[in-house]
Amino acid sequence: MIGRLIDGRYQVRSRIARGGMATVYLASDQRLERPVAVKIMHGHLADDENFKERFIQEARSAARLAHPNVVNVYDQGQDDESAYIVMEYLPGITLRELLQDHRVLTADQATDILEAVLAGLAAAHRSGIVHRDLKPENVLLADDGRIKIGDFGLARAASANTATGAALLGTIAYLSPELVTRGIADTRSDIYALGIMLFEMLTGEQPYKGDQPMQIAYQHANDTVPMPSSVNPRVPAELDELVLWATARDPDQRPRDARAMLDHLLELQRGGGAPTGIQKTMVLPAAMAPVGPAPAQSTGPTSGPGSTGDTLILAKGRHRTGPVLPAGAPTDNAAALTRKARARRRRGVVWLAIVIVLALVAGAVGWWFSNGPGAHAVVPSIANASVAQATSTLEGDGFAVSSQRVKQFDPDIAIGQVLGTRPRGGATVAKGAKVVLVISQGPQSLPFPAVVGEAEDTAKSQLGSFTVGDSTYRFDGSAAKGTVLSVAGKNSAGDTVDLGSATTYKEKRPVTLTVSLGGVPDVTGKALSDAQSTLEAVNLQGVEASSEYSDSVPQGQVIRQAAAADGAVVEGSTIDLVVSKGPQPITVPDVTGKSIRSAEEQLTGLGFKVAYKACTPAAACVLVNWKSLLTVSSSDPGATATGFRGDTITLKYNAFGIG
C-alpha cells in the first residue's frame, strides 16, 4: 500500500500499526493538504459481510461523535476491494506503549488519563453508543498532550444489548462478567473495562492472569477484582474505591455510565467522599475487640479465644455489646469488689495510654497533612501568563514546576503564553507536587474553503471554524445578487489580507465577506422622477448632476448615469444623472447675396436641410454652372430665426434676371 493513491485523494506514506481486522497507514490528503490516518481492512476479510459491516459501523459510530477526546473520522469508502476509513492523525503513542515503557503510572498520571477517557466515553454514552472494546491499545496519547479514544469497530447502540454470537468479541482481559456469562453489553460494560484499565495503570499488571483465555474469563465471571493497593501500596484509598466501584460484578453496583463516573472523579479531585454503594470497613486494634465469643452478626476474622489474628474487622455500623464473663467466674461480693477495683485501675491505665496515643496520632496526622507527605494544596488556575509569571506563582504556592512542556493549539491565548497546567487549575494534589505547564501554540491552521462565487449562506456555513463578521455589500453587475465577490481576513499584524486564494487560515480568525447586490438599475431613457424612484428602491440616491442637448433623447429624460465618486457602489451611494434638454436650437445665418452653393454648404453644415427651385429656363441653366453663378435673394426662415437640426431652410434666387 505504500505510495498508493487511494480513491484519487489519499497518498499512502507509511504504515503506523497493524491489527487483526485492519492496518493503519499515515497518508496525505491531496485535496485538503493535511496528514491523515487511513485504516484499511485486510483484503482477506473483504468477502466477510460481518467484518465489513463492523468496519463500516466503526466509521458511522465515530462520525456521530464530535468531542475533543474522541478521534475524528473524516471519510469512509471503498477503493477497489479495500474498504477504508479516514481518521484524524495523532502523532504520539498508545496507552499500551506508555505502560510498556513505564509499567506503573502515578496516581496523578492515571487520573489525568482516566478523566480524558471518561470525557470522551461520556460523549459516546450520551449519543447512545457503547464502545465494547476499551483497552490501552485504543487510548491514543498525542505528542501535544491530547488524549483520545479510538477504534469503535465493536461499538453498537446502547439499546442493542441482546446476546449474540459476536458479543464476546474484544480483548478478554477487559470483558465484563455479564459479557462473559450472558453476552450482554451496555454502558456499564465499558465502565468495567475502564476499571480494569485503571487497575493496570496503577499496578502495572492486569488483575486476572491465566494460560488460557477461558481461565481469565472464568475469573471475570466469578472473582472480585482486588484493590490496586494490594499490589502497589502507594495507591490512594480513593482510587482503590473507584476501581472496586467500576469493577463490581453486579452491573447495578457500578456507575450507570461514563458521565456518572466522571462526575465522581471530579468530586474526588475536589476532596469529596467515596462513591455510593461501596461498603467501607474499619479495623479495630485487638485491645478494643469484644471479649469472649464474637457476636453472631459479625463477619470476618475475630480475636479472642480460638482466633489467631490480632485485629477484628467489623462492617461499618456494627458495635460490640460489652464483655461477657467466662464460665465459672467468682461471684461473691469481696471478689467482685476486688475485680472491679483492678478493672478500674486497668481501665485508668488503658485510658491514659489511649489519650497519649491519640495525642501522638493527632499530632502526627496534623503534621502529615499540613507539612508532611500527606499535605495537599490546590493548584492555582493560570492562563494567559508568561512562563516566568506562571513559574513564580506555582513555586510561591509550594509546587515544583516540571521542565517538561506540553504544547497545545488555542485560538485565544497568544503563542508562548501559558494556557493551563497539568494537573489542571483547581485540582487538589500533594503539596510540592510537580506541575507541567501547557503552552499555547496559538490558533491552529485549518483548511480554508473556496467561497468566492458561492451563495452567502453557503459560504458562511463552510466557514464555521472561523469568526465570520457582518458582510459588506456592493453593487456589481458581473455577479448575481447574494453571491460572494471576495473574502478578507487579518494577518498576525492585524492588516487586512485577501483570502480569495488562501488554502489555510488560523482557526477563529476574523473573516469578512463582500457580497454582490446585483447590478445598479439602468435608468437611462426614464423621466428624471421615475429614475430617482427606481434608484431609491435599492437604497441609492439619484441626483441630476447636469443636463445636455440631445437630438435622440426627449427633453426631461435621463441620457446617462454614473457613480458620483470613484470606487465601489454600495448602499447609500449617489448616482449622477445627466438629463436631456431636448434638441439644441440653431440661429439661422444670413445667406443673402451668397451663391446658392455656398449658402447650401453653410446651412447643411449647421444641420439644416436646404430647398430651392430648379433653375429656369432649363436650356440656359444647362450651359452654365448656375449654382455658383446665381445668388440667394432671401431665405425662409430668414436670418436670425431659431431652428433645429433637421429643419428645412428654403432659398430664393433670381435666374438670369427672372425671379
Secondary structure as UniProt FT lines:
FT   TURN            2..3
FT   STRAND          5..6
FT   TURN            7..9
FT   STRAND          10..18
FT   STRAND          22..29
FT   TURN            30..33
FT   STRAND          34..41
FT   HELIX           43..45
FT   TURN            46..47
FT   HELIX           49..63
FT   TURN            68..69
FT   STRAND          73..79
FT   TURN            80..81
FT   STRAND          82..88
FT   STRAND          92..94
FT   HELIX           95..102
FT   HELIX           107..126
FT   TURN            127..128
FT   STRAND          129..130
FT   HELIX           136..138
FT   STRAND          139..142
FT   TURN            143..144
FT   STRAND          147..149
FT   TURN            153..154
FT   STRAND          156..157
FT   TURN            158..159
FT   TURN            165..168
FT   HELIX           172..174
FT   HELIX           177..182
FT   HELIX           187..203
FT   HELIX           213..222
FT   HELIX           228..230
FT   TURN            233..234
FT   HELIX           237..246
FT   HELIX           251..253
FT   HELIX           258..269
FT   TURN            270..271
FT   TURN            276..277
FT   STRAND          281..285
FT   HELIX           286..288
FT   TURN            296..297
FT   TURN            305..306
FT   STRAND          311..315
FT   TURN            316..317
FT   TURN            327..328
FT   HELIX           333..370
FT   TURN            373..374
FT   STRAND          376..378
FT   HELIX           387..396
FT   TURN            397..398
FT   STRAND          400..408
FT   TURN            415..416
FT   STRAND          418..422
FT   TURN            425..426
FT   STRAND          428..430
FT   TURN            431..432
FT   STRAND          434..440
FT   STRAND          445..447
FT   TURN            452..453
FT   HELIX           456..462
FT   TURN            463..465
FT   STRAND          467..468
FT   STRAND          472..475
FT   TURN            477..478
FT   TURN            481..482
FT   STRAND          483..490
FT   TURN            492..493
FT   STRAND          496..498
FT   TURN            500..501
FT   STRAND          504..506
FT   TURN            507..508
FT   STRAND          510..516
FT   TURN            524..525
FT   HELIX           528..536
FT   TURN            537..539
FT   STRAND          541..548
FT   TURN            555..556
FT   STRAND          557..563
FT   TURN            571..572
FT   STRAND          574..580
FT   STRAND          585..587
FT   TURN            592..593
FT   HELIX           596..605
FT   TURN            606..607
FT   STRAND          609..611
FT   HELIX           618..623
FT   TURN            624..625
FT   HELIX           626..629
FT   STRAND          631..636
FT   TURN            639..640
FT   STRAND          642..644
FT   TURN            645..646
FT   STRAND          648..653
FT   TURN            656..657
//
